[in-house]
Amino acid sequence: EDCKRKEEQEEEKWNNTSYLHKYYLRKYIFTGKAQYLEKIQQEDNRPSNAKNKVENIQNMMLLDTDCNLFEEHVSDLIAQIESLTNRKIEYLDLNIKQILLIFYQNTNDNYSRLAQKIHNFILEQYHETCYIAVSKKLSSVDDLPKAYQDLENLIENKFYYSDENIFLYEPEQESSPIENLKIDDSTCAKYKIDATKEYKGRFIGNVPRGMLSHWCR
């Protein structure tokens, strides 16, 4: 009951500031619940929202910093990025160190190049390093929740690749036939690894030294 009342109060606050579209969009991206998508589409039917319909979202970028840049400068920064990229951008405040940029349909966009341009601008203008995760091209509104989860996973790469600032979505590749090969003792011969020698290469995973492994004849 308390949670429901809290949500109603939050919705009322967003309604009072004319941000219902952004409120429901945030809810849908975070939860994937159809009820919020329906609310967004109702809002999109208003004439004022005709250009920024949720069905027209083509790409998202998650911007992440190690400082409180977005808490202090988010309004100015978004205006500057819109001027820099020559397009209207919707954004969601996630926390003081992260924002989500939402790009609507534009077939000529190269989002990896846009991300690099945004990164360079923030570095030059604010002297802060910004990490940017770029989603895949979105073809359906149903892609939004999963795309956001992918962005969260992508941005974690900043802890492992210190020399990288832009992280692009790469679709999972289909397994090659050799990776799907099923083997058993009738099709393979046992081979004993010589612990005194060093082996290089892979066969359906790494072959540890000193262990028994199965090799196709």
Salt bridges, closest charged atoms under 4 A:
GLU8 OE1 - ARG5 NH1 3.47
GLU43 OE2 - ARG46 NH2 3.28
ASP44 OD1 - HIS21 ND1 2.89
ASP64 OD1 - LYS158 NZ 2.61
ASP66 OD1 - LYS158 NZ 3.13
GLU72 OE1 - HIS73 NE2 3.59
GLU82 OE2 - LYS88 NZ 3.82
GLU90 OE1 - HIS21 NE2 3.56
ASP109 OD1 - ARG87 NH1 2.49
ASP150 OD1 - LYS146 NZ 2.81
ASP185 OD1 - HIS214 NE2 3.02
